[in-house]
């Protein structure tokens, strides 16, 4: 019996999808695939049906909810069979053959909710390497999750308890803009474990159609910093917090108080009040420069 359900979200991804499907088929661990296509008008549906014909006992193809990529991914969580882990999967990457087995091994010792994530090797449209995604300089935790996601969703794997916890939280009605950031927030918020693998587990293709993209190097760092300093990150941060607040009763008391402090800070009318609330929230970002830019944005009244 398969131990991991791969949750593949697709939308007009025919150009790169065959390589991803081949890498799924090459996994050394047993797997099942749930593919949710969100209304593609290219050959994506045909490719998925062809893959399902090759692996009829392993592959399920469904139509997505049509409300964007985050809703598409989250709509698959309730479909994961009981007792199975779940791995989010983008349509345009290439997984290493041991990606699922490495995640399974890392999660094996966790009885409670747990989330595995990893670095990626960044590649261009032709799969030529262009660098590595960022690693961690500080431990993952809820204070970090409130203001930053540490890893791409395409690397994330949830153990069965993590799948059950997120599936239950979906019933609360929160609608996060970013499903992977919400997964990091929820797992840490309920006291679960986050395991970050410093070794790349896949090739993360960077191209013009990426929903998010990894972004690396000084230019990407500068852009992220400018978004904070211009106040462009405030709305997204508030939307993620609002989705999380829908499940506030599931958070530990300490983390519930941290979330409330964050929301107070985001709604404050003065930079001093925001800074005080953010301190109470215990928030932090990875890296000295990221933390420095964040608190500069707070001081300037951009958050």
GICORMO-V837553 format. One record per run of one state. SS is the DSSP state (a for helix, b for strand, c for the rest). FROM is the first residue (numbers start at 0). LEN is the number of residues. If there is no record, write none. Layout:
ss/from/len
SS/FROM/LEN
SS/FROM/LEN
//
This chain:
ss/from/len
c/0/3
b/3/7
c/10/3
a/13/12
c/25/5
b/30/7
c/37/6
a/43/11
c/54/4
b/58/5
c/63/5
a/68/9
c/77/7
b/84/5
c/89/4
b/93/2
c/95/3
a/98/9
c/107/6
b/113/5
c/118/2
b/120/3
c/123/5
b/128/4
c/132/9
a/141/4
c/145/7
a/152/3
c/155/1
b/156/2
c/158/1
a/159/11
c/170/8
a/178/11
c/189/3
b/192/5
c/197/4
b/201/4
c/205/11
a/216/13
c/229/4
a/233/12
c/245/2
a/247/3
c/250/2
a/252/15
c/267/3
a/270/11
c/281/6
a/287/12
c/299/4
//
